[in-house]
Amino acid sequence: MNQTQDMTSGPIAKEILMFALPLMWGNIFQMLYNTVDSIVVGNFVGTQALAAIGATTMVVNLAVFFFNGFSVGAGVVISNAFGAQQHQRLHDAVETVITMTFLMCVLFTIVGILAVGPLLRLMATPADVFDQAAQYLRIYFAGIAGLLIFNIGSGILRAVGDSTRPLLLLIVTSTLNIFLDLLFVIRFHLGIAGVAYATIIAQAISAVLVLRLLICTDAVYWFSWKDMMIDTKLLKQIMAIGLPSGIQSVITALSNIFVQSYINFFGSTCMAGWGCYNKLDSFIFLPIQSMAMAASTFVGQNCGAGKEDRMNRGTFTAVSISVVVTAAIAGLIWVLAPACIRLFSQAENVITIGTLFIRTNCFFLIFNAVNHVLAAALRGRGDSLGPMVIMLLGFVAVRQTYLFVITRYVINTPRVVGFGYPVGWMTTCVMEVLYFILRWRTVPQNKD
């Protein structure tokens, strides 16, 4: 069954929304993996276990974000080939990225397990949280191959305009994950290990299913075991786009580990509240992430087709939609913040600190809507270096400078530390918009 979507013609807003809406629902179900882990642990295990889940998020992101950089590069190359109707090049790119993914699965599993202890110590993880966090992470990295294979497989489908079937797979496996969470924790009393096992089992099944979709098709994106190979020319193109994105994501994730260490200074209650905030923040981020993926695919396909004006108009449309939707969701979350935190914990002090973080930061995600959608559109053009430099300056250099100065020489409170995120978002937004105007809006435009 061929469910590709050619976005090189037709109404721009409609094309982007038709592609982005299944993505957003898919991202919601993907978020359910870790969110349900936190809800089950917070309600049936305890505050320390909830804090441990929160402490693991940044470590997991360190690996996932780097791989997602590779996935971004693969998606741009594949969407360019699809837009240019270069079917053999597209097939070679699919074979190359899946072969590389299998190799990276081995590397990430080994390095991830070995790095658990050092990374948790780097974050100054408290003693009452350390062992549970380490247990969760070791199980998670032992099964990380499922996540990587699913991410690259769904990325291939999205690059050719198919955002519906990845959504269906996520609905199935997220539902399975919820069932296994409850079974392992409530019935078998496995604690934090139970939610880790549930996650990697569900992710492994999603990997098998997405590979089956790629193998059992006669569409242009087919994958064949006998054709597995690494095309060095295509790999260089993928890495030229993906490596800057991956490096930026990894360094940002490392920066966020240091942010976590500032939070850890205030103890396990603050850590639990911060972890709850991050889960809700991630839900507000979902439309941003979805529009960024849509913008990357839309621009990538139109770049392959040589349609400059359509790329610019699509970028503006994606940014505008993302800003409006993010503002609306942030307003709703601001009002419902205490009730949202209660989903994770009934402890009043955790609810108080989690609500504080949400209400301080949520509206500033509007700036992040511009950042990520614009950066994705730039990568769709093949420009990955510019967004990397800008995001490293804003998300890392400015944020860490702010935290160092404010906590040592002005005041050190949870609210002040949490506000380090908006400081980075706002700075990056200004630089990103200026870069796009100066670098790309000056390019002569061609009509459709």
DOKEBA-423984 format. One record per residue (C-alpha): residue in three letters; residue number from 0; x, y, z. Coordinates in Angstrom, 1 decimal. Each point is the difference from the previous one (the first is absolute). Layout:
BEGIN
r, k, u, v, w
ALA, NUM, X, Y, Z $
...
This chain:
BEGIN
r, k, u, v, w
MET, 0, 0.0, 0.0, 0.0 $
ASN, 1, 1.4, 3.3, -1.1 $
GLN, 2, -0.8, 2.9, 2.4 $
THR, 3, 2.5, 2.6, -1.1 $
GLN, 4, -0.9, 3.7, -0.2 $
ASP, 5, 1.5, 2.2, -2.6 $
MET, 6, 0.1, 3.5, 1.5 $
THR, 7, 1.6, 1.8, -3.0 $
SER, 8, -3.5, 1.2, -1.1 $
GLY, 9, -3.4, 0.9, 1.4 $
PRO, 10, -1.1, 2.4, 2.8 $
ILE, 11, 3.0, 0.5, 2.4 $
ALA, 12, -1.9, 0.2, 3.3 $
LYS, 13, -2.1, -3.1, -0.9 $
GLU, 14, 3.0, -2.0, -1.0 $
ILE, 15, 1.9, 0.8, 3.2 $
LEU, 16, -3.0, -0.6, 2.3 $
MET, 17, -1.0, -3.3, -1.7 $
PHE, 18, 3.6, -1.2, 0.7 $
ALA, 19, 0.5, 1.6, 3.4 $
LEU, 20, -3.2, -1.1, 1.7 $
PRO, 21, 0.7, -3.8, -0.1 $
LEU, 22, 3.6, 1.0, 1.1 $
MET, 23, -1.4, 1.8, 3.1 $
TRP, 24, -2.2, -2.9, 1.0 $
GLY, 25, 3.0, -2.3, -0.6 $
ASN, 26, 2.2, 2.2, 2.2 $
ILE, 27, -2.7, -0.1, 2.7 $
PHE, 28, 0.0, -3.7, 0.1 $
GLN, 29, 3.8, -0.2, -0.1 $
MET, 30, 0.0, 2.4, 3.0 $
LEU, 31, -2.3, -2.4, 1.8 $
TYR, 32, 2.9, -2.5, 0.3 $
ASN, 33, 1.9, 2.1, 2.6 $
THR, 34, -3.0, 1.9, 1.3 $
VAL, 35, -1.9, -3.1, 1.0 $
ASP, 36, 3.2, -1.3, 1.5 $
SER, 37, 0.0, 3.1, 2.3 $
ILE, 38, -3.7, -0.2, 0.8 $
VAL, 39, 0.2, -3.7, 1.0 $
VAL, 40, 3.2, 0.5, 2.0 $
GLY, 41, -1.2, 3.2, 1.7 $
ASN, 42, -3.3, -1.6, 1.1 $
PHE, 43, 1.1, -3.6, 0.7 $
VAL, 44, 3.7, 0.1, 1.0 $
GLY, 45, 0.9, 3.4, 1.6 $
THR, 46, 1.5, 3.5, -0.3 $
GLN, 47, 3.6, -1.3, -0.1 $
ALA, 48, -0.9, -2.3, -2.9 $
LEU, 49, -1.8, 2.9, -1.8 $
ALA, 50, 3.1, 2.2, 0.6 $
ALA, 51, 2.2, -2.8, -1.5 $
ILE, 52, -2.1, -0.1, -3.2 $
GLY, 53, 0.3, 3.8, -0.2 $
ALA, 54, 3.8, -0.3, 0.4 $
THR, 55, 0.3, -2.5, -2.8 $
THR, 56, -1.7, 2.1, -2.6 $
MET, 57, 3.0, 2.2, -0.8 $
VAL, 58, 2.3, -3.1, -0.3 $
VAL, 59, -2.4, -1.8, -2.4 $
ASN, 60, -0.2, 3.2, -2.0 $
LEU, 61, 3.7, 0.1, -0.4 $
ALA, 62, -0.1, -3.2, -2.1 $
VAL, 63, -3.3, 0.5, -1.7 $
PHE, 64, 0.8, 3.6, -1.1 $
PHE, 65, 3.3, -1.0, -1.6 $
PHE, 66, -1.7, -2.8, -1.9 $
ASN, 67, -2.8, 2.4, -1.0 $
GLY, 68, 2.6, 2.2, -1.6 $
PHE, 69, 0.9, -2.9, -2.3 $
SER, 70, -3.7, -0.5, -0.6 $
VAL, 71, -0.5, 3.6, -1.0 $
GLY, 72, 2.8, -0.3, -2.6 $
ALA, 73, -1.5, -3.2, -1.3 $
GLY, 74, -3.4, 1.6, -0.3 $
VAL, 75, 1.2, 3.0, -1.9 $
VAL, 76, 2.0, -2.1, -2.5 $
ILE, 77, -3.0, -2.4, -0.5 $
SER, 78, -2.6, 2.9, -0.3 $
ASN, 79, 2.3, 1.8, -2.5 $
ALA, 80, 0.2, -3.2, -2.1 $
PHE, 81, -3.7, -0.5, 0.3 $
GLY, 82, -0.7, 3.5, -1.1 $
ALA, 83, 2.4, -0.4, -3.0 $
GLN, 84, -1.5, -3.4, -0.8 $
GLN, 85, 3.4, -1.7, 0.2 $
HIS, 86, -1.3, -3.4, 1.1 $
GLN, 87, 3.3, -2.0, -0.2 $
ARG, 88, 1.8, 2.7, 2.1 $
LEU, 89, -2.9, -0.2, 2.5 $
HIS, 90, 0.3, -3.8, 0.3 $
ASP, 91, 3.7, 0.2, 0.4 $
ALA, 92, -0.4, 2.6, 2.8 $
VAL, 93, -2.5, -2.3, 1.8 $
GLU, 94, 2.4, -2.9, -0.2 $
THR, 95, 2.8, 2.2, 1.3 $
VAL, 96, -1.8, 1.5, 2.9 $
ILE, 97, -1.5, -3.3, 1.3 $
THR, 98, 3.4, -1.7, -0.3 $
MET, 99, 1.6, 2.8, 2.0 $
THR, 100, -2.8, -0.2, 2.5 $
PHE, 101, 0.7, -3.6, 0.8 $
LEU, 102, 3.7, 0.8, 0.6 $
MET, 103, -1.0, 2.9, 2.2 $
CYS, 104, -2.3, -2.2, 2.0 $
VAL, 105, 3.0, -2.0, 1.2 $
LEU, 106, 2.0, 3.0, 0.7 $
PHE, 107, -2.7, 1.8, 2.0 $
THR, 108, -0.8, -3.0, 2.0 $
ILE, 109, 3.6, -0.6, 1.2 $
VAL, 110, 0.9, 3.7, 0.6 $
GLY, 111, -3.4, 0.7, 1.6 $
ILE, 112, 0.3, -2.7, 2.6 $
LEU, 113, 3.6, 0.9, 0.8 $
ALA, 114, -0.8, 3.7, 0.3 $
VAL, 115, -2.9, -0.2, 2.4 $
GLY, 116, 2.0, 0.3, 3.3 $
PRO, 117, 2.3, 2.9, -1.2 $
LEU, 118, -2.9, 2.0, -1.4 $
LEU, 119, -2.1, -0.3, 3.1 $
ARG, 120, 2.9, 1.0, 2.1 $
LEU, 121, 0.6, 3.0, -2.3 $
MET, 122, -3.5, 1.1, 0.7 $
ALA, 123, 0.7, -0.2, 3.8 $
THR, 124, -2.9, -2.5, 0.3 $
PRO, 125, -1.0, -0.3, 3.7 $
ALA, 126, 0.8, -3.4, 1.7 $
ASP, 127, -3.7, -0.7, 0.7 $
VAL, 128, -0.7, 0.2, -3.8 $
PHE, 129, 3.2, -1.3, -1.5 $
ASP, 130, -0.5, -3.8, 0.1 $
GLN, 131, -3.5, 0.0, -1.5 $
ALA, 132, 1.0, 2.5, -2.7 $
ALA, 133, 3.0, -2.2, -0.9 $
GLN, 134, -2.2, -3.2, -0.1 $
TYR, 135, -2.5, 1.7, -2.3 $
LEU, 136, 2.7, 1.3, -2.4 $
ARG, 137, 1.9, -3.3, -0.3 $
ILE, 138, -3.2, -1.8, -1.0 $
TYR, 139, -1.0, 2.8, -2.3 $
PHE, 140, 3.4, 0.0, -1.8 $
ALA, 141, 0.0, -3.8, -0.2 $
GLY, 142, -3.1, 0.3, -2.2 $
ILE, 143, 0.6, 3.3, -1.8 $
ALA, 144, 0.4, -1.7, -3.4 $
GLY, 145, -3.8, -0.2, -0.2 $
LEU, 146, -0.4, 3.8, 0.4 $
LEU, 147, 2.8, 0.8, -2.6 $
ILE, 148, -1.4, -2.4, -2.6 $
PHE, 149, -3.5, 1.3, 0.4 $
ASN, 150, 1.2, 3.6, -0.2 $
ILE, 151, 1.9, -0.5, -3.2 $
GLY, 152, -2.7, -2.0, -1.6 $
SER, 153, -2.8, 2.5, 0.8 $
GLY, 154, 2.4, 2.7, -1.1 $
ILE, 155, 0.3, -1.6, -3.4 $
LEU, 156, -3.8, -0.2, -0.3 $
ARG, 157, -0.4, 3.6, 1.0 $
ALA, 158, 2.7, 1.1, -2.5 $
VAL, 159, -2.3, -1.3, -2.8 $
GLY, 160, -3.1, 1.6, 1.5 $
ASP, 161, -1.4, -2.9, 1.9 $
SER, 162, -0.7, 1.1, 3.6 $
THR, 163, -3.1, -2.1, 0.5 $
ARG, 164, 1.4, -3.5, 0.3 $
PRO, 165, 2.7, 1.0, 2.6 $
LEU, 166, -3.0, 1.4, 2.0 $
LEU, 167, -1.9, -3.3, -0.2 $
LEU, 168, 3.1, -1.9, 1.2 $
LEU, 169, 0.5, 2.4, 2.9 $
ILE, 170, -3.6, -0.4, 1.1 $
VAL, 171, 0.4, -3.8, 0.1 $
THR, 172, 3.3, 0.0, 1.8 $
SER, 173, -0.8, 2.8, 2.5 $
THR, 174, -3.2, -1.8, 1.0 $
LEU, 175, 2.1, -3.1, 0.5 $
ASN, 176, 2.5, 2.0, 2.1 $
ILE, 177, -2.7, 1.2, 2.3 $
PHE, 178, -1.3, -3.5, 0.5 $
LEU, 179, 3.5, -1.3, 0.7 $
ASP, 180, 0.8, 2.8, 2.4 $
LEU, 181, -3.1, -0.8, 2.1 $
LEU, 182, 0.6, -3.7, -0.2 $
PHE, 183, 3.7, 0.1, 1.0 $
VAL, 184, -0.4, 2.6, 2.8 $
ILE, 185, -3.3, -0.8, 1.5 $
ARG, 186, -0.3, -3.7, -0.6 $
PHE, 187, 3.7, -1.1, 0.1 $
HIS, 188, 1.3, 2.8, 2.3 $
LEU, 189, 3.1, 0.6, -2.1 $
GLY, 190, 0.2, 3.7, 0.8 $
ILE, 191, 2.0, 2.2, -2.2 $
ALA, 192, 1.5, -3.0, -1.8 $
GLY, 193, -3.5, -0.9, -1.1 $
VAL, 194, -0.7, 3.2, -1.9 $
ALA, 195, 3.4, -0.3, -1.6 $
TYR, 196, -0.7, -3.5, -1.2 $
ALA, 197, -3.5, 1.1, -1.3 $
THR, 198, 1.6, 2.8, -2.0 $
ILE, 199, 2.6, -2.1, -1.8 $
ILE, 200, -2.4, -2.8, -0.7 $
ALA, 201, -2.5, 2.4, -1.7 $
GLN, 202, 2.8, 1.7, -1.9 $
ALA, 203, 1.4, -3.3, -1.2 $
ILE, 204, -3.4, -0.9, -1.4 $
SER, 205, -0.3, 3.4, -1.7 $
ALA, 206, 3.4, -0.6, -1.7 $
VAL, 207, -1.1, -3.3, -1.4 $
LEU, 208, -3.2, 1.5, -1.3 $
VAL, 209, 1.6, 2.9, -1.7 $
LEU, 210, 2.6, -2.2, -1.7 $
ARG, 211, -2.8, -2.2, -1.3 $
LEU, 212, -1.6, 3.1, -1.6 $
LEU, 213, 3.2, 0.8, -1.7 $
ILE, 214, 0.7, -3.5, -1.2 $
CYS, 215, -3.6, -1.0, -1.1 $
THR, 216, -0.5, 2.8, -2.5 $
ASP, 217, 0.6, 0.7, -3.6 $
ALA, 218, 0.2, 3.8, 0.5 $
VAL, 219, 3.1, 2.1, -0.7 $
TYR, 220, 1.1, -0.2, 3.6 $
TRP, 221, 0.3, -3.8, 0.2 $
PHE, 222, 2.6, -1.7, 2.1 $
SER, 223, 1.6, -3.3, -1.0 $
TRP, 224, 2.3, -2.2, 2.2 $
LYS, 225, 2.0, -1.1, -3.0 $
ASP, 226, 0.6, 3.7, -1.1 $
MET, 227, 1.5, 1.1, 3.4 $
MET, 228, 3.0, 2.1, -0.6 $
ILE, 229, 1.6, 3.4, 0.8 $
ASP, 230, 0.2, 2.4, -2.9 $
THR, 231, 2.8, 2.2, 1.2 $
LYS, 232, -1.0, 3.0, -2.2 $
LEU, 233, -3.5, 0.0, 1.4 $
LEU, 234, 1.3, -0.6, 3.5 $
LYS, 235, 2.2, 3.1, -0.3 $
GLN, 236, -3.0, 2.0, -1.1 $
ILE, 237, -2.1, -1.3, 2.9 $
MET, 238, 2.8, 0.7, 2.5 $
ALA, 239, 0.6, 3.5, -1.5 $
ILE, 240, -3.6, 0.8, 1.0 $
GLY, 241, -0.5, -2.3, 3.0 $
LEU, 242, 3.3, 0.3, 1.8 $
PRO, 243, -0.3, 3.7, 0.8 $
SER, 244, -3.6, -0.6, 1.2 $
GLY, 245, 1.2, -3.0, 2.1 $
ILE, 246, 2.9, 1.9, 1.5 $
GLN, 247, -2.2, 2.9, 0.9 $
SER, 248, -2.6, -2.4, 1.6 $
VAL, 249, 2.7, -1.9, 2.0 $
ILE, 250, 1.7, 3.2, 1.3 $
THR, 251, -3.5, 1.4, 0.9 $
ALA, 252, -0.8, -3.2, 1.8 $
LEU, 253, 3.3, 0.2, 1.9 $
SER, 254, -0.9, 3.6, 0.8 $
ASN, 255, -3.3, -1.2, 1.3 $
ILE, 256, 1.7, -2.6, 2.2 $
PHE, 257, 1.8, 2.9, 1.7 $
VAL, 258, -3.4, 1.8, 0.3 $
GLN, 259, -1.2, -3.2, 1.7 $
SER, 260, 2.9, 0.2, 2.4 $
TYR, 261, -1.1, 3.5, 1.1 $
ILE, 262, -3.5, -1.5, 0.6 $
ASN, 263, 1.5, -3.0, 1.9 $
PHE, 264, 1.5, 2.5, 2.5 $
PHE, 265, -3.5, 0.6, 1.4 $
GLY, 266, -0.6, -3.7, 0.8 $
SER, 267, -2.3, -2.8, -1.2 $
THR, 268, -3.3, 1.9, 0.5 $
CYS, 269, 1.2, 2.8, -2.3 $
MET, 270, 1.3, -2.7, -2.4 $
ALA, 271, -3.4, -1.7, -0.1 $
GLY, 272, -1.8, 3.3, -0.6 $
TRP, 273, 2.5, 0.9, -2.8 $
GLY, 274, -0.5, -3.4, -1.5 $
CYS, 275, -3.8, 0.5, -0.1 $
TYR, 276, 0.5, 3.4, -1.6 $
ASN, 277, 2.3, -1.5, -2.7 $
LYS, 278, -2.7, -2.5, -0.9 $
LEU, 279, -2.7, 2.7, -0.4 $
ASP, 280, 2.5, 2.3, -1.7 $
SER, 281, 0.6, -2.9, -2.5 $
PHE, 282, -3.7, -0.1, -0.7 $
ILE, 283, -0.2, 3.7, -0.8 $
PHE, 284, 3.1, -0.6, -2.2 $
LEU, 285, -1.9, -2.6, -2.1 $
PRO, 286, -1.6, 2.4, -2.5 $
ILE, 287, 3.4, 1.7, -0.4 $
GLN, 288, 1.7, -3.3, -0.6 $
SER, 289, -2.7, -1.1, -2.5 $
MET, 290, 0.1, 3.3, -1.9 $
ALA, 291, 3.8, -0.2, -0.1 $
MET, 292, -0.1, -3.5, -1.5 $
ALA, 293, -2.7, 1.2, -2.5 $
ALA, 294, 2.1, 3.0, -0.9 $
SER, 295, 3.1, -2.1, -0.6 $
THR, 296, -1.8, -2.4, -2.3 $
PHE, 297, -1.9, 2.7, -1.8 $
VAL, 298, 3.1, 2.1, -0.6 $
GLY, 299, 2.1, -3.1, -0.8 $
GLN, 300, -2.4, -1.1, -2.7 $
ASN, 301, -0.3, 3.4, -1.5 $
CYS, 302, 3.7, 0.5, 0.1 $
GLY, 303, 0.4, -3.1, -2.1 $
ALA, 304, -2.6, 1.4, -2.4 $
GLY, 305, 1.8, 3.4, -0.1 $
LYS, 306, -3.0, 2.0, 1.3 $
GLU, 307, 1.6, 2.8, 2.0 $
ASP, 308, -3.0, 2.2, 0.5 $
ARG, 309, -2.1, -2.9, 1.1 $
MET, 310, 2.6, -0.9, 2.6 $
ASN, 311, -0.1, 3.5, 1.4 $
ARG, 312, -3.7, 0.2, 0.2 $
GLY, 313, -0.2, -3.5, 1.5 $
THR, 314, 2.5, 1.0, 2.7 $
PHE, 315, -2.0, 3.1, 1.0 $
THR, 316, -3.2, -2.0, 0.1 $
ALA, 317, 1.5, -2.7, 2.2 $
VAL, 318, 1.5, 2.5, 2.4 $
SER, 319, -3.3, 1.9, 0.3 $
ILE, 320, -2.1, -3.1, 0.6 $
SER, 321, 2.5, -1.2, 2.6 $
VAL, 322, 0.0, 3.3, 1.9 $
VAL, 323, -3.8, 0.2, 0.2 $
VAL, 324, -0.5, -3.6, 1.1 $
THR, 325, 2.8, 0.2, 2.6 $
ALA, 326, -1.5, 3.1, 1.5 $
ALA, 327, -3.4, -1.6, 0.3 $
ILE, 328, 1.3, -3.2, 1.6 $
ALA, 329, 2.3, 2.0, 2.4 $
GLY, 330, -3.0, 2.0, 1.2 $
LEU, 331, -2.0, -3.1, 0.7 $
ILE, 332, 2.9, -1.7, 1.8 $
TRP, 333, 0.6, 3.2, 2.1 $
VAL, 334, -3.6, -0.2, 1.3 $
LEU, 335, 0.0, -3.7, 0.6 $
ALA, 336, 3.6, -0.3, 1.3 $
PRO, 337, -0.8, -1.3, 3.6 $
ALA, 338, -2.4, -2.6, -1.4 $
CYS, 339, 2.5, -1.1, -2.6 $
ILE, 340, 2.7, -0.5, 2.7 $
ARG, 341, -2.4, -2.1, 2.1 $
LEU, 342, 0.0, -2.5, -2.8 $
PHE, 343, 3.6, -0.8, 0.9 $
SER, 344, 0.0, 0.5, 3.8 $
GLN, 345, -2.4, 0.7, 2.9 $
ALA, 346, 2.8, 1.6, 2.1 $
GLU, 347, -1.0, 3.6, 0.6 $
ASN, 348, 3.6, 1.3, 0.0 $
VAL, 349, 0.7, -1.7, -3.4 $
ILE, 350, -3.2, 1.5, -1.4 $
THR, 351, 1.0, 3.4, 1.3 $
ILE, 352, 3.5, 0.0, -1.6 $
GLY, 353, -1.2, -1.6, -3.2 $
THR, 354, -2.7, 2.7, -0.4 $
LEU, 355, 2.6, 2.7, 0.6 $
PHE, 356, 2.2, -1.3, -2.8 $
ILE, 357, -2.9, -0.3, -2.4 $
ARG, 358, -1.5, 3.4, 0.6 $
THR, 359, 3.4, 1.7, -0.1 $
ASN, 360, 1.0, -1.4, -3.4 $
CYS, 361, -2.9, -1.3, -2.1 $
PHE, 362, -0.7, 3.1, -2.0 $
PHE, 363, 3.6, 0.5, -0.9 $
LEU, 364, -0.3, -3.2, -2.1 $
ILE, 365, -1.4, 2.3, -2.7 $
PHE, 366, 3.6, 1.1, -0.7 $
ASN, 367, 1.0, -3.6, -0.3 $
ALA, 368, -2.8, -0.5, -2.6 $
VAL, 369, 1.9, 2.4, -2.2 $
ASN, 370, 3.4, -1.5, 0.8 $
HIS, 371, -0.7, -3.6, -0.9 $
VAL, 372, -2.3, 0.4, -3.0 $
LEU, 373, 2.3, 2.5, -1.6 $
ALA, 374, 3.1, -2.2, 0.7 $
ALA, 375, -1.8, -3.0, -1.5 $
ALA, 376, -0.9, 2.0, -3.1 $
LEU, 377, 3.6, 1.1, -0.3 $
ARG, 378, 1.2, -3.6, 0.2 $
GLY, 379, -2.5, -0.9, -2.7 $
ARG, 380, 1.9, 2.3, -2.2 $
GLY, 381, 3.2, -1.8, 0.9 $
ASP, 382, 1.2, 2.8, 2.4 $
SER, 383, 0.7, -1.8, 3.3 $
LEU, 384, 3.1, 1.9, 1.1 $
GLY, 385, -1.7, 3.3, 0.5 $
PRO, 386, -2.7, -1.3, 2.4 $
MET, 387, 2.6, -2.0, 1.8 $
VAL, 388, 2.1, 3.0, 0.8 $
ILE, 389, -2.9, 2.1, 1.0 $
MET, 390, -1.6, -2.6, 2.3 $
LEU, 391, 3.3, -0.7, 1.7 $
LEU, 392, 0.5, 3.6, 0.7 $
GLY, 393, -3.6, 0.5, 1.4 $
PHE, 394, -0.8, -3.4, 1.5 $
VAL, 395, 3.5, -0.6, 1.4 $
ALA, 396, 2.3, 3.0, 0.3 $
VAL, 397, -2.6, 2.6, 1.0 $
ARG, 398, -2.0, -2.4, 2.3 $
GLN, 399, 3.0, -1.3, 1.9 $
THR, 400, 1.5, 3.5, 0.4 $
TYR, 401, -3.4, 1.1, 1.4 $
LEU, 402, -0.2, -2.9, 2.4 $
PHE, 403, 3.6, 0.4, 1.2 $
VAL, 404, -0.2, 3.8, 0.6 $
ILE, 405, -3.6, 0.1, 1.4 $
THR, 406, 0.4, -2.9, 2.5 $
ARG, 407, 3.5, 1.1, 1.3 $
TYR, 408, -0.3, 3.8, 0.1 $
VAL, 409, -3.7, 0.9, 0.1 $
ILE, 410, -2.4, -2.7, 1.3 $
ASN, 411, -0.4, -3.7, -0.1 $
THR, 412, -3.6, -1.3, 0.0 $
PRO, 413, -1.8, -2.6, -1.9 $
ARG, 414, -2.0, 2.6, -2.0 $
VAL, 415, 3.2, 1.8, -1.0 $
VAL, 416, 1.7, -3.2, -1.1 $
GLY, 417, -3.1, -1.1, -2.0 $
PHE, 418, -0.1, 3.3, -1.8 $
GLY, 419, 3.3, -0.9, -1.6 $
TYR, 420, -2.0, -1.7, -2.7 $
PRO, 421, -1.9, 3.1, -1.1 $
VAL, 422, 3.2, 2.0, 0.0 $
GLY, 423, 1.5, -2.3, -2.6 $
TRP, 424, -3.2, -0.2, -2.0 $
MET, 425, -0.4, 3.8, -0.4 $
THR, 426, 3.6, 0.5, -0.9 $
THR, 427, 0.0, -2.7, -2.6 $
CYS, 428, -3.3, 1.3, -1.5 $
VAL, 429, 1.5, 3.4, -0.7 $
MET, 430, 3.2, -1.5, -1.6 $
GLU, 431, -2.0, -2.6, -2.0 $
VAL, 432, -2.4, 2.6, -1.6 $
LEU, 433, 2.8, 2.4, -0.9 $
TYR, 434, 2.0, -2.9, -1.5 $
PHE, 435, -2.9, -1.1, -2.2 $
ILE, 436, -0.7, 3.5, -1.2 $
LEU, 437, 3.6, 0.8, -0.9 $
ARG, 438, 0.9, -3.5, -1.3 $
TRP, 439, -3.0, -1.2, -1.9 $
ARG, 440, -2.6, 2.7, -0.5 $
THR, 441, 2.5, 1.8, -2.3 $
VAL, 442, 0.1, -3.0, -2.4 $
PRO, 443, -1.9, 0.8, -3.3 $
GLN, 444, -3.4, -1.7, 0.1 $
ASN, 445, -1.5, -2.1, -2.7 $
LYS, 446, -3.8, -0.5, -0.4 $
ASP, 447, -1.6, -3.4, 0.0 $
